[in-house]
Amino acid sequence: MPVPADPAACTYSGDPDTSLRDAVRFWVQDTDNSFWIFTDTEIDYISEWVITTTNSDPIWIASVVASVAAAKFTRELSVSSDGVSVDLGSLQQKYRDLAMTLRDMYDETHGDLELPSNILNIGQYDPTVPPLLFGIGMGDNFEAGNQEYGWRQYNPNNAGTQLEEYPS
């Protein structure tokens, strides 16, 4: 049986506009005073982590919280005894479905998730990475040593192609 979070460490005002924590609790529906899934500290931690890695939208944060809830309920089993069944195993699937639904809601509202600005876009040049030089069969003869140098050289001063041919 899942152990609820400590009620003393959980709060919900009933108004999602009050705080980010209340908005996340609303979207995940972790609002039952008798059975909290996450403490305030856990929701604040997840919120801070999501804000620093992706964005600060409450629906997106709630989708991550729902994914964490699904992970939390993975260990739960469905139990059946003496004609009484308790299906706790389905909680994991329900929270996984909730996370997917919240992500779909976010995508409908905001479009696809925008990548953080500190990540390079596909095709964007990164000057700190020297060009990789490969050739067919370049490592076939290990006794010949390093064979990846030859007709090209790396020139960090050339911001265009970063590769130039050796002078003849």
DSSP file (Angstrom, degrees, kcal/mol; ACC not computed):
  #  RESIDUE AA STRUCTURE BP1 BP2  ACC     N-H-->O    O-->H-N    N-H-->O    O-->H-N    TCO  KAPPA ALPHA  PHI   PSI    X-CA   Y-CA   Z-CA
    1    1 A M              0   0    0      0, 0.0     2,-0.0     0, 0.0     0, 0.0   0.000 360.0 360.0 360.0 132.0    0.0    0.0    0.0
    2    2 A P        -     0   0    0      0, 0.0    71,-0.0     0, 0.0    70,-0.0  -0.356 360.0-129.3 -66.1 143.2    1.5    3.4   -0.9
    3    3 A V        -     0   0    0     34,-0.1     3,-0.1    -2,-0.0    32,-0.0  -0.825  23.2-131.4 -93.7 121.7    2.5    5.6    2.0
    4    4 A P        -     0   0    0      0, 0.0    33,-0.2     0, 0.0    31,-0.0  -0.300  28.8 -96.7 -69.7 157.7    1.0    9.1    1.8
    5    5 A A        -     0   0    0     31,-2.4    31,-0.5     1,-0.1    33,-0.1  -0.300  54.2 -79.9 -67.7 158.1    3.2   12.1    2.3
    6    6 A D    >   -     0   0    0      1,-0.2     3,-1.6     3,-0.1    -1,-0.1  -0.444  37.5-144.7 -61.7 119.7    3.3   13.7    5.8
    7    7 A P  G >  S+     0   0    0      0, 0.0     3,-1.3     0, 0.0    -1,-0.2   0.788  97.1  62.0 -60.8 -27.1    0.2   15.9    5.9
    8    8 A A  G 3  S+     0   0    0      1,-0.3    -2,-0.1     3,-0.0    -3,-0.0   0.761 103.6  49.9 -69.5 -22.5    2.0   18.5    8.0
    9    9 A A  G <  S+     0   0    0     -3,-1.6    31,-2.8    31,-0.0     2,-0.4   0.216 100.9  80.7 -99.3  14.4    4.4   19.1    5.1
   10   10 A C    <   +     0   0    0     -3,-1.3     2,-0.3    29,-0.2    29,-0.1  -0.968  51.7 174.1-126.8 135.8    1.6   19.5    2.5
   11   11 A T        +     0   0    0     -2,-0.4     2,-0.3    10,-0.0    -3,-0.0  -0.989   9.5 173.1-138.2 148.8   -0.5   22.5    1.7
   12   12 A Y        -     0   0    0     -2,-0.3    -2,-0.0    19,-0.1    21,-0.0  -0.887  14.9-163.2-152.9 123.7   -3.1   23.4   -0.9
   13   13 A S        -     0   0    0     -2,-0.3    -1,-0.1     2,-0.2     9,-0.0   0.674  41.4-118.6 -82.5 -17.1   -5.1   26.6   -0.8
   14   14 A G  S    S+     0   0    0      1,-0.1    -1,-0.0     8,-0.1    17,-0.0   0.332  90.1  92.7  93.4  -7.2   -7.8   25.5   -3.2
   15   15 A D    >   -     0   0    0      1,-0.1     3,-2.0     2,-0.0     4,-0.4  -0.945  59.6-160.8-123.2 109.7   -6.9   28.3   -5.7
   16   16 A P  T 3  S+     0   0    0      0, 0.0     7,-0.4     0, 0.0     3,-0.3   0.712  90.3  64.1 -62.6 -19.1   -4.3   27.4   -8.4
   17   17 A D  T 3  S+     0   0    0      1,-0.2     3,-0.1     5,-0.1     6,-0.0   0.585  84.3  78.3 -79.0  -8.5   -3.6   31.1   -9.0
   18   18 A T  S <  S-     0   0    0     -3,-2.0     2,-0.3     1,-0.2    -1,-0.2   0.930 109.3 -17.3 -66.9 -46.7   -2.2   31.5   -5.5
   19   19 A S     >  -     0   0    0     -4,-0.4     4,-2.0    -3,-0.3    -1,-0.2  -0.966  61.5-105.5-154.1 166.4    1.2   29.9   -6.2
   20   20 A L  H  > S+     0   0    0     -2,-0.3     4,-2.6     1,-0.2     5,-0.2   0.891 120.0  55.3 -62.5 -39.7    3.1   27.8   -8.6
   21   21 A R  H  > S+     0   0    0      1,-0.2     4,-2.6     2,-0.2    -1,-0.2   0.913 108.5  47.1 -60.3 -44.2    2.9   24.9   -6.1
   22   22 A D  H  > S+     0   0    0      2,-0.2     4,-2.3     1,-0.2    -1,-0.2   0.870 111.3  51.8 -66.8 -36.2   -0.9   25.1   -5.9
   23   23 A A  H  X S+     0   0    0     -4,-2.0     4,-2.4    -7,-0.4    -2,-0.2   0.922 111.5  46.5 -65.1 -43.2   -1.1   25.2   -9.7
   24   24 A V  H  X S+     0   0    0     -4,-2.6     4,-2.1     2,-0.2     5,-0.2   0.929 112.4  50.3 -64.8 -44.7    1.1   22.1  -10.0
   25   25 A R  H  X>S+     0   0    0     -4,-2.6     5,-2.1     1,-0.2     4,-1.2   0.893 110.8  51.0 -58.9 -39.5   -1.0   20.3   -7.3
   26   26 A F  H  <5S+     0   0    0     -4,-2.3     3,-0.3     3,-0.2    -2,-0.2   0.945 110.6  46.5 -63.5 -48.7   -4.1   21.3   -9.2
   27   27 A W  H  <5S+     0   0    0     -4,-2.4    -1,-0.2     1,-0.2    -2,-0.2   0.828 119.7  39.9 -66.9 -31.4   -2.9   19.9  -12.5
   28   28 A V  H  <5S-     0   0    0     -4,-2.1    -1,-0.2    -5,-0.2    -2,-0.2   0.609 107.4-129.2 -87.9 -13.2   -1.7   16.7  -11.0
   29   29 A Q  T  <5 +     0   0    0     -4,-1.2     2,-1.0    -3,-0.3     3,-0.3   0.861  56.8 148.4  62.7  39.2   -4.8   16.6   -8.7
   30   30 A D      < +     0   0    0     -5,-2.1    -1,-0.2    -6,-0.2     8,-0.1  -0.548  32.9 113.5 -93.8  64.3   -2.7   16.0   -5.6
   31   31 A T        +     0   0    0     -2,-1.0     2,-0.7    -5,-0.1    -1,-0.2   0.328  30.4 118.1-120.4   3.5   -5.3   18.0   -3.6
   32   32 A D    >   -     0   0    0      3,-0.4     3,-1.1    -3,-0.3     5,-0.0  -0.658  50.6-155.9 -80.8 115.1   -6.7   15.3   -1.3
   33   33 A N  T 3  S+     0   0    0     -2,-0.7     3,-0.3     1,-0.3    -1,-0.2   0.732  92.6  51.6 -63.3 -22.3   -6.0   16.3    2.3
   34   34 A S  T 3  S+     0   0    0      1,-0.2    -1,-0.3    -3,-0.0     2,-0.2   0.642 120.5  29.1 -90.3 -14.0   -6.2   12.7    3.5
   35   35 A F    <   -     0   0    0     -3,-1.1    -3,-0.4   -29,-0.0     2,-0.3  -0.632  69.7-178.2-149.3  85.3   -3.8   11.3    1.0
   36   36 A W        -     0   0    0    -31,-0.5   -31,-2.4    -3,-0.3     3,-0.1  -0.608  12.1-165.1 -80.3 143.0   -1.0   13.6   -0.3
   37   37 A I  S    S+     0   0    0     -2,-0.3     2,-0.4     1,-0.3    -1,-0.1   0.810  74.5  27.9 -93.3 -38.7    1.3   12.1   -2.9
   38   38 A F  S    S-     0   0    0     -8,-0.1    -1,-0.3   -33,-0.1     2,-0.1  -0.939  74.3-130.0-126.1 145.9    4.0   14.8   -2.7
   39   39 A T     >  -     0   0    0     -2,-0.4     4,-2.1    -3,-0.1   -29,-0.2  -0.430  34.5-106.9 -80.5 166.4    5.2   17.1    0.1
   40   40 A D  H  > S+     0   0    0    -31,-2.8     4,-2.7     1,-0.2     5,-0.2   0.888 121.1  55.0 -60.6 -38.9    5.6   20.8   -0.6
   41   41 A T  H  > S+     0   0    0    -32,-0.4     4,-2.4     1,-0.2    -1,-0.2   0.902 107.3  49.2 -62.9 -41.6    9.4   20.4   -0.5
   42   42 A E  H  > S+     0   0    0      2,-0.2     4,-2.6     1,-0.2     5,-0.2   0.919 112.8  46.6 -65.3 -43.2    9.3   17.7   -3.2
   43   43 A I  H  X S+     0   0    0     -4,-2.1     4,-2.7     1,-0.2    -2,-0.2   0.907 112.9  50.1 -66.0 -40.4    7.0   19.8   -5.5
   44   44 A D  H  X S+     0   0    0     -4,-2.7     4,-2.6     2,-0.2    -2,-0.2   0.904 111.5  49.2 -63.0 -40.7    9.3   22.9   -4.9
   45   45 A Y  H  X S+     0   0    0     -4,-2.4     4,-2.5     2,-0.2    -2,-0.2   0.944 113.5  44.8 -63.9 -48.5   12.4   20.8   -5.8
   46   46 A I  H  X S+     0   0    0     -4,-2.6     4,-2.8     1,-0.2     5,-0.2   0.917 113.8  51.2 -62.6 -42.3   10.8   19.4   -9.0
   47   47 A S  H  X S+     0   0    0     -4,-2.7     4,-2.6    -5,-0.2    -2,-0.2   0.929 111.2  46.8 -60.3 -46.6    9.5   22.8  -10.0
   48   48 A E  H  X S+     0   0    0     -4,-2.6     4,-2.0     1,-0.2    -1,-0.2   0.909 113.5  48.9 -63.1 -42.0   12.9   24.5   -9.5
   49   49 A W  H  X S+     0   0    0     -4,-2.5     4,-1.5     2,-0.2    -2,-0.2   0.923 113.3  46.3 -64.1 -44.6   14.7   21.7  -11.4
   50   50 A V  H  X S+     0   0    0     -4,-2.8     4,-3.1     1,-0.2     5,-0.3   0.900 110.9  52.7 -66.3 -40.3   12.2   21.9  -14.3
   51   51 A I  H  < S+     0   0    0     -4,-2.6    -1,-0.2    -5,-0.2    -2,-0.2   0.896 111.9  45.5 -63.0 -39.9   12.4   25.7  -14.4
   52   52 A T  H  < S+     0   0    0     -4,-2.0    -1,-0.2    -5,-0.2    -2,-0.2   0.764 121.9  36.7 -76.5 -23.4   16.2   25.6  -14.7
   53   53 A T  H  < S-     0   0    0     -4,-1.5    -2,-0.2    -5,-0.2    -3,-0.2   0.776 137.0  -9.3-100.7 -28.3   16.3   22.9  -17.3
   54   54 A T  S  < S-     0   0    0     -4,-3.1     2,-0.3     1,-0.2    -3,-0.2   0.403 103.7 -46.7-131.6 -89.3   13.3   23.7  -19.5
   55   55 A N        -     0   0    0     -5,-0.3    -1,-0.2     2,-0.1    -2,-0.2  -0.906  36.4-113.6-151.4 178.5   10.6   26.3  -18.7
   56   56 A S        +     0   0    0     -2,-0.3    -5,-0.1    -5,-0.1    -6,-0.0   0.178  60.1 132.8-107.3  16.6    8.3   27.6  -16.0
   57   57 A D     >  -     0   0    0      1,-0.1     4,-2.4    -6,-0.0     5,-0.2  -0.536  53.9-139.9 -70.8 129.4    4.9   26.7  -17.3
   58   58 A P  H  > S+     0   0    0      0, 0.0     4,-2.5     0, 0.0    -1,-0.1   0.835 101.3  54.1 -60.6 -33.5    2.8   25.1  -14.6
   59   59 A I  H  > S+     0   0    0      2,-0.2     4,-1.8     1,-0.2     5,-0.1   0.913 110.2  46.6 -67.8 -40.5    1.3   22.5  -17.0
   60   60 A W  H  > S+     0   0    0      2,-0.2     4,-1.7     1,-0.2    -1,-0.2   0.924 113.3  48.6 -66.4 -42.8    4.7   21.4  -18.1
   61   61 A I  H  X S+     0   0    0     -4,-2.4     4,-2.4     1,-0.2    -2,-0.2   0.908 109.7  53.1 -62.1 -41.4    5.9   21.2  -14.5
   62   62 A A  H  X S+     0   0    0     -4,-2.5     4,-2.6     1,-0.2    -1,-0.2   0.853 104.8  55.2 -63.2 -34.3    2.8   19.2  -13.6
   63   63 A S  H  X S+     0   0    0     -4,-1.8     4,-1.7     2,-0.2    -1,-0.2   0.887 109.3  46.8 -66.4 -36.6    3.6   16.7  -16.4
   64   64 A V  H  X S+     0   0    0     -4,-1.7     4,-2.1     2,-0.2    -2,-0.2   0.908 111.8  50.8 -68.9 -41.0    7.0   16.1  -14.9
   65   65 A V  H  X S+     0   0    0     -4,-2.4     4,-2.4     1,-0.2    -2,-0.2   0.898 109.0  51.7 -62.0 -40.4    5.5   15.7  -11.5
   66   66 A A  H  X S+     0   0    0     -4,-2.6     4,-2.3     2,-0.2    -1,-0.2   0.873 108.1  51.8 -64.6 -36.4    3.0   13.2  -12.9
   67   67 A S  H  X S+     0   0    0     -4,-1.7     4,-2.1     2,-0.2    -2,-0.2   0.899 110.0  48.8 -64.4 -40.1    5.9   11.3  -14.4
   68   68 A V  H  X S+     0   0    0     -4,-2.1     4,-2.2     2,-0.2    -2,-0.2   0.890 109.8  52.0 -66.1 -38.8    7.6   11.2  -11.0
   69   69 A A  H  X S+     0   0    0     -4,-2.4     4,-1.9     2,-0.2    -2,-0.2   0.898 107.7  52.2 -63.3 -39.9    4.4   10.0   -9.5
   70   70 A A  H  < S+     0   0    0     -4,-2.3     4,-0.3     1,-0.2    -2,-0.2   0.911 110.5  47.9 -61.4 -41.3    4.2    7.2  -12.1
   71   71 A A  H >< S+     0   0    0     -4,-2.1     3,-0.9     1,-0.2     4,-0.4   0.871 109.0  54.8 -65.6 -35.4    7.8    6.3  -11.1
   72   72 A K  H 3< S+     0   0    0     -4,-2.2     3,-0.5     1,-0.2    -1,-0.2   0.850 110.3  45.4 -65.6 -34.8    6.8    6.4   -7.4
   73   73 A F  T >< S+     0   0    0     -4,-1.9     3,-1.0     1,-0.2    19,-0.4   0.352  84.8  94.3 -93.0   6.3    3.9    3.9   -8.0
   74   74 A T  T <  S+     0   0    0     -3,-0.9    -1,-0.2    -4,-0.3    -2,-0.1   0.831  82.7  54.8 -65.6 -29.9    5.9    1.5  -10.1
   75   75 A R  T 3  S+     0   0    0     -3,-0.5    -1,-0.2    -4,-0.4     2,-0.1   0.612  86.7 103.4 -80.0 -10.8    6.7   -0.6   -7.1
   76   76 A E    <   -     0   0    0     -3,-1.0     2,-0.3    12,-0.2    16,-0.1  -0.451  57.1-154.6 -76.9 146.2    3.0   -1.0   -6.1
   77   77 A L        -     0   0    0     -2,-0.1    11,-0.8    11,-0.0     2,-0.5  -0.761  19.8-112.8-116.3 160.1    1.3   -4.3   -6.8
   78   78 A S  E     -A   87   0A   0     -2,-0.3     2,-0.4    10,-0.2     9,-0.2  -0.844  37.1-161.4 -90.8 130.0   -2.2   -5.4   -7.4
   79   79 A V  E     -A   86   0A   0      7,-2.8     7,-3.4    -2,-0.5     2,-0.4  -0.927  13.4-178.5-119.3 136.5   -3.4   -7.6   -4.5
   80   80 A S  E     +A   85   0A   0     -2,-0.4     2,-0.3     5,-0.2     5,-0.2  -0.987  14.5 153.2-135.7 125.5   -6.4   -9.9   -4.5
   81   81 A S  E >   -A   84   0A   0      3,-2.7     3,-2.2    -2,-0.4    -2,-0.0  -0.968  64.1  -5.5-154.7 134.2   -7.4  -12.0   -1.4
   82   82 A D  T 3  S-     0   0    0     -2,-0.3     3,-0.1     1,-0.3    -1,-0.0   0.849 128.3 -51.9  52.1  41.3  -10.6  -13.5   -0.2
   83   83 A G  T 3  S+     0   0    0      1,-0.2     2,-0.5     0, 0.0    -1,-0.3   0.474 115.7 112.9  79.4   0.9  -12.7  -11.9   -2.9
   84   84 A V  E <   -A   81   0A   0     -3,-2.2    -3,-2.7     2,-0.0     2,-0.4  -0.928  47.3-166.8-109.3 127.6  -11.3   -8.4   -2.3
   85   85 A S  E     -A   80   0A   0     -2,-0.5     2,-0.5    -5,-0.2    -5,-0.2  -0.938  11.0-171.2-116.6 135.5   -9.1   -6.8   -4.9
   86   86 A V  E     -A   79   0A   0     -7,-3.4    -7,-2.8    -2,-0.4     2,-1.2  -0.966   8.5-162.4-123.2 112.5   -6.9   -3.7   -4.5
   87   87 A D  E     +A   78   0A   0     -2,-0.5     3,-0.3    -9,-0.2    -9,-0.2  -0.665  32.4 146.6-100.2  80.6   -5.5   -2.6   -7.9
   88   88 A L    >   +     0   0    0     -2,-1.2     3,-1.3   -11,-0.8     4,-0.5   0.693  61.8  73.7 -85.1 -19.9   -2.6   -0.3   -6.9
   89   89 A G  T >> S+     0   0    0      1,-0.3     4,-0.7    -3,-0.2     3,-0.7   0.785  87.2  62.5 -64.5 -26.5   -0.6   -1.3   -9.9
   90   90 A S  H 3> S+     0   0    0     -3,-0.3     4,-2.4     1,-0.2    -1,-0.3   0.671  84.5  77.4 -74.8 -14.5   -2.8    0.7  -12.2
   91   91 A L  H <> S+     0   0    0     -3,-1.3     4,-2.4     1,-0.2     5,-0.2   0.892  91.2  53.9 -60.1 -38.4   -1.8    3.9  -10.5
   92   92 A Q  H <> S+     0   0    0     -3,-0.7     4,-2.1    -4,-0.5    -1,-0.2   0.937 110.7  44.7 -62.4 -46.3    1.5    4.0  -12.3
   93   93 A Q  H  X S+     0   0    0     -4,-0.7     4,-2.6     1,-0.2    -1,-0.2   0.881 111.7  53.8 -65.3 -37.7   -0.2    3.7  -15.7
   94   94 A K  H  X S+     0   0    0     -4,-2.4     4,-2.2     1,-0.2    -1,-0.2   0.912 110.9  44.9 -64.5 -41.7   -2.8    6.3  -14.7
   95   95 A Y  H  X S+     0   0    0     -4,-2.4     4,-2.4     2,-0.2    -1,-0.2   0.853 111.6  53.0 -71.8 -32.7   -0.1    8.8  -13.8
   96   96 A R  H  X S+     0   0    0     -4,-2.1     4,-2.1    -5,-0.2    -2,-0.2   0.925 111.1  47.0 -64.1 -43.4    1.9    8.0  -16.9
   97   97 A D  H  X S+     0   0    0     -4,-2.6     4,-2.5     1,-0.2    -2,-0.2   0.894 110.7  52.5 -64.0 -39.1   -1.3    8.7  -19.0
   98   98 A L  H  X S+     0   0    0     -4,-2.2     4,-2.7     2,-0.2    -2,-0.2   0.916 107.7  51.5 -61.9 -43.0   -1.8   11.9  -17.0
   99   99 A A  H  X S+     0   0    0     -4,-2.4     4,-2.1     1,-0.2    -1,-0.2   0.914 111.5  47.1 -60.9 -42.8    1.7   13.1  -17.8
  100  100 A M  H  X S+     0   0    0     -4,-2.1     4,-2.2     2,-0.2    -1,-0.2   0.896 111.9  50.6 -66.2 -39.4    1.2   12.4  -21.5
  101  101 A T  H  X S+     0   0    0     -4,-2.5     4,-2.4     2,-0.2    -2,-0.2   0.915 110.4  49.2 -64.3 -42.8   -2.1   14.3  -21.4
  102  102 A L  H  X S+     0   0    0     -4,-2.7     4,-2.3     2,-0.2    -1,-0.2   0.887 110.6  50.4 -64.9 -38.1   -0.6   17.3  -19.7
  103  103 A R  H  X S+     0   0    0     -4,-2.1     4,-2.6     2,-0.2    -1,-0.2   0.894 110.2  50.2 -66.2 -38.5    2.3   17.3  -22.3
  104  104 A D  H  X S+     0   0    0     -4,-2.2     4,-2.4     2,-0.2    -2,-0.2   0.906 109.7  50.9 -64.4 -40.4   -0.3   17.2  -25.1
  105  105 A M  H  X S+     0   0    0     -4,-2.4     4,-1.8     2,-0.2    -2,-0.2   0.914 110.8  48.9 -61.2 -42.3   -2.2   20.1  -23.4
  106  106 A Y  H  X S+     0   0    0     -4,-2.3     4,-3.4     1,-0.2     5,-0.4   0.928 111.0  49.8 -62.5 -44.8    1.1   22.1  -23.2
  107  107 A D  H  X S+     0   0    0     -4,-2.6     4,-2.0     1,-0.2    -2,-0.2   0.879 109.6  51.2 -63.7 -37.7    1.8   21.3  -26.9
  108  108 A E  H  < S+     0   0    0     -4,-2.4    -1,-0.2     2,-0.2    -2,-0.2   0.873 118.4  38.4 -65.4 -36.3   -1.6   22.5  -28.0
  109  109 A T  H  < S+     0   0    0     -4,-1.8    -2,-0.2    -5,-0.2    -1,-0.2   0.913 135.4  15.8 -80.2 -45.1   -1.3   25.7  -26.1
  110  110 A H  H  < S-     0   0    0     -4,-3.4    -3,-0.2     1,-0.4    -2,-0.2   0.436  99.4-121.3-113.3  -1.7    2.4   26.6  -26.7
  111  111 A G     <  -     0   0    0     -4,-2.0    -1,-0.4    -5,-0.4    -2,-0.1  -0.385  67.4 -14.1  82.7-172.5    3.5   24.4  -29.6
  112  112 A D  S    S-     0   0    0      1,-0.1     2,-0.1    -2,-0.1     0, 0.0  -0.232  91.1 -83.5 -61.8 153.1    6.3   22.0  -29.3
  113  113 A L        -     0   0    0      1,-0.1     2,-0.3   -10,-0.0    -1,-0.1  -0.361  45.5-130.7 -60.1 127.5    8.6   22.3  -26.3
  114  114 A E        -     0   0    0     -3,-0.1    -1,-0.1    -2,-0.1     3,-0.1  -0.633  21.2-119.9 -81.6 138.0   11.2   25.0  -26.9
  115  115 A L        -     0   0    0     -2,-0.3   -61,-0.1     1,-0.1    -1,-0.1  -0.430  36.5 -93.0 -73.3 150.5   14.7   23.9  -26.1
  116  116 A P    >   -     0   0    0      0, 0.0     3,-1.5     0, 0.0    -1,-0.1  -0.265  35.0-117.2 -58.8 153.1   16.6   25.9  -23.5
  117  117 A S  T 3  S+     0   0    0      1,-0.3     4,-0.1    -3,-0.1    -2,-0.1   0.658 108.6  66.9 -71.1 -15.3   18.7   28.7  -25.0
  118  118 A N  T 3  S+     0   0    0      2,-0.1     2,-0.4     0, 0.0    -1,-0.3   0.425  85.6  85.5 -87.9   4.9   22.0   27.3  -23.8
  119  119 A I  S <  S-     0   0    0     -3,-1.5     2,-0.2     1,-0.0    -4,-0.0  -0.866  83.7-118.1-103.9 138.3   21.7   24.3  -26.1
  120  120 A L        -     0   0    0     -2,-0.4     2,-0.1     1,-0.1     3,-0.1  -0.477  26.8-122.2 -72.6 142.3   22.9   24.5  -29.7
  121  121 A N    >   -     0   0    0     -2,-0.2     3,-2.2     1,-0.1     2,-0.1  -0.443  42.5 -81.7 -76.4 158.7   20.3   24.1  -32.4
  122  122 A I  T 3  S+     0   0    0      1,-0.3    -1,-0.1    -2,-0.1     3,-0.1  -0.416 119.9  18.0 -62.2 131.4   20.8   21.4  -35.0
  123  123 A G  T 3  S+     0   0    0      1,-0.3     2,-0.3    -2,-0.1    -1,-0.3   0.313  91.7 132.3  88.6  -8.3   23.2   22.7  -37.7
  124  124 A Q    <   -     0   0    0     -3,-2.2    -1,-0.3     1,-0.1     2,-0.3  -0.592  59.8-117.6 -78.9 139.1   24.5   25.5  -35.5
  125  125 A Y        -     0   0    0     -2,-0.3    -4,-0.1    -3,-0.1    -1,-0.1  -0.568  20.0-159.6 -81.2 134.3   28.3   25.7  -35.5
  126  126 A D    >   -     0   0    0     -2,-0.3     3,-1.4     3,-0.1    -1,-0.0  -0.940   0.9-164.2-112.8 108.1   30.2   25.1  -32.2
  127  127 A P  T 3  S+     0   0    0      0, 0.0    -1,-0.1     0, 0.0    -2,-0.0   0.640  82.7  67.3 -70.2 -13.0   33.7   26.7  -32.4
  128  128 A T  T 3  S+     0   0    0      1,-0.1    -2,-0.0     2,-0.1     0, 0.0   0.633  87.2  76.1 -82.4 -11.6   34.9   24.8  -29.3
  129  129 A V  S <  S-     0   0    0     -3,-1.4    -3,-0.1     3,-0.0     3,-0.1  -0.880  79.6-138.6-102.1 116.5   34.7   21.4  -31.1
  130  130 A P        -     0   0    0      0, 0.0    -2,-0.1     0, 0.0    32,-0.0  -0.375  36.4 -90.0 -68.5 153.4   37.5   20.7  -33.6
  131  131 A P        -     0   0    0      0, 0.0     2,-0.5     0, 0.0    23,-0.0  -0.307  37.6-123.7 -65.9 145.9   36.4   19.0  -36.8
  132  132 A L        -     0   0    0     -3,-0.1     2,-0.6     2,-0.0    -3,-0.0  -0.773  21.3-156.7 -91.0 132.6   36.4   15.3  -36.9
  133  133 A L        +     0   0    0     -2,-0.5     2,-0.3    19,-0.0    19,-0.0  -0.940  19.3 168.1-114.3 117.8   38.5   13.7  -39.7
  134  134 A F        -     0   0    0     -2,-0.6     2,-0.3     3,-0.0    -2,-0.0  -0.931   9.6-177.4-127.2 151.9   37.6   10.2  -40.8
  135  135 A G    >   -     0   0    0     -2,-0.3     3,-1.8     0, 0.0     2,-0.3  -0.986  39.5 -90.6-144.5 154.2   38.6    8.1  -43.7
  136  136 A I  T 3  S-     0   0    0     -2,-0.3     4,-0.0     1,-0.3    -2,-0.0  -0.479 112.2  -0.1 -66.7 126.0   37.7    4.7  -45.0
  137  137 A G  T >  S+     0   0    0     -2,-0.3     3,-1.7     1,-0.1     4,-0.4   0.649  85.8 141.4  73.2  16.1   40.1    2.2  -43.5
  138  138 A M  T <  S+     0   0    0     -3,-1.8     9,-0.2     1,-0.3     3,-0.2   0.749  75.2  41.1 -65.7 -21.8   42.0    4.8  -41.6
  139  139 A G  T 3  S+     0   0    0     -4,-0.2    -1,-0.3     1,-0.1     3,-0.2   0.219  84.9 100.2-108.0  16.4   42.4    2.5  -38.6
  140  140 A D  S <  S+     0   0    0     -3,-1.7     2,-0.8     1,-0.2    -1,-0.1   0.863  80.7  49.6 -70.2 -35.5   43.2   -0.7  -40.5
  141  141 A N    >   +     0   0    0     -4,-0.4     3,-1.1    -3,-0.2     4,-0.3  -0.837  62.9 179.1-109.4  96.2   46.9   -0.6  -40.0
  142  142 A F  G >  S+     0   0    0     -2,-0.8     3,-1.0     1,-0.3    -1,-0.2   0.768  78.6  62.3 -69.7 -24.4   47.6    0.0  -36.3
  143  143 A E  G 3  S+     0   0    0      1,-0.2    -1,-0.3     2,-0.0     3,-0.1   0.686  91.1  68.3 -73.3 -16.7   51.4   -0.1  -36.8
  144  144 A A  G <  S-     0   0    0     -3,-1.1    -1,-0.2     1,-0.2    -2,-0.2   0.635  97.6-143.1 -78.7 -12.8   51.2    2.9  -39.0
  145  145 A G    <   -     0   0    0     -3,-1.0     2,-0.5    -4,-0.3    -1,-0.2  -0.461  54.8  -1.3  87.0-160.4   50.2    5.2  -36.2
  146  146 A N        +     0   0    0      1,-0.1     3,-0.3    -2,-0.1    -7,-0.1  -0.550  60.0 172.8 -73.0 118.1   47.8    8.1  -36.2
  147  147 A Q        +     0   0    0     -2,-0.5    -1,-0.1    -9,-0.2    -8,-0.1   0.217  51.1  95.4-112.0  13.7   46.5    8.5  -39.8
  148  148 A E  S    S+     0   0    0      2,-0.1     2,-0.4   -10,-0.0    -1,-0.2   0.475  70.8  78.7 -88.3   1.8   43.9   11.1  -39.4
  149  149 A Y        +     0   0    0     -3,-0.3     2,-0.1     1,-0.1     4,-0.1  -0.834  58.0  93.0-105.0 147.3   46.2   14.0  -40.4
  150  150 A G  S    S+     0   0    0      2,-0.9    16,-0.1    -2,-0.4    -1,-0.1  -0.503  82.7  17.5 176.0-101.6   47.0   14.6  -44.0
  151  151 A W  S    S+     0   0    0     -2,-0.1    15,-1.0    14,-0.1     2,-0.3   0.526 117.2  52.6 -84.8  -4.3   45.4   16.9  -46.5
  152  152 A R  E     -B  165   0B   0     13,-0.2    -2,-0.9    11,-0.0     2,-0.3  -0.941  60.6-168.2-129.1 153.8   43.5   19.1  -43.9
  153  153 A Q  E     -B  164   0B   0     11,-1.6    11,-1.2    -2,-0.3     2,-0.5  -0.973  26.9-112.8-136.8 154.1   44.5   21.0  -40.8
  154  154 A Y  E     -B  163   0B   0     -2,-0.3     9,-0.2     9,-0.2     8,-0.1  -0.745  30.2-178.0 -88.0 126.5   42.6   22.6  -38.0
  155  155 A N    >   -     0   0    0      7,-1.4     3,-1.5    -2,-0.5     7,-0.1  -0.899  12.4-170.5-127.6 101.7   42.8   26.4  -37.9
  156  156 A P  T 3  S+     0   0    0      0, 0.0    -1,-0.1     0, 0.0     7,-0.0   0.688  85.4  64.0 -66.2 -16.4   41.0   28.0  -35.0
  157  157 A N  T 3  S+     0   0    0      1,-0.1     2,-1.0     5,-0.1     3,-0.1   0.696  85.3  80.1 -79.0 -18.2   41.6   31.5  -36.5
  158  158 A N    <   -     0   0    0     -3,-1.5     4,-0.5     1,-0.2    -3,-0.2  -0.776  59.1-178.1 -92.0 100.9   39.5   30.6  -39.6
  159  159 A A        +     0   0    0     -2,-1.0    -1,-0.2     2,-0.1    -2,-0.0   0.568  67.2  67.3 -77.9  -8.5   35.9   31.1  -38.3
  160  160 A G  S    S-     0   0    0     -3,-0.1    -1,-0.1     1,-0.1    -2,-0.0   0.952 123.6 -12.0 -76.4 -86.7   34.4   30.0  -41.7
  161  161 A T  S    S-     0   0    0      2,-0.2    -2,-0.1     1,-0.0     3,-0.1   0.676  73.6-143.0 -93.5 -18.4   35.0   26.4  -42.4
  162  162 A Q  S    S+     0   0    0     -4,-0.5    -7,-1.4     1,-0.1     2,-0.4   0.344  76.9  85.6  67.9  -6.0   37.6   25.7  -39.7
  163  163 A L  E     +B  154   0B   0     -9,-0.2     2,-0.3   -11,-0.1    -2,-0.2  -0.975  52.1 169.2-123.6 138.3   39.3   23.4  -42.3
  164  164 A E  E     -B  153   0B   0    -11,-1.2   -11,-1.6    -2,-0.4     2,-0.1  -0.991  34.7-106.3-144.9 153.8   41.8   24.5  -44.9
  165  165 A E  E     -B  152   0B   0     -2,-0.3   -13,-0.2   -13,-0.2   -14,-0.1  -0.461  39.3-103.6 -78.6 149.5   44.1   22.6  -47.2
  166  166 A Y        -     0   0    0    -15,-1.0     2,-0.1    -2,-0.1    -1,-0.1  -0.422  44.6-102.0 -64.0 144.2   47.8   22.4  -46.6
  167  167 A P              0   0    0      0, 0.0    -1,-0.1     0, 0.0    -3,-0.0  -0.455 360.0 360.0 -67.6 144.3   49.7   24.7  -48.9
  168  168 A S              0   0    0     -2,-0.1    -2,-0.1    -3,-0.1    -3,-0.0   0.465 360.0 360.0 -80.9 360.0   51.4   22.8  -51.7
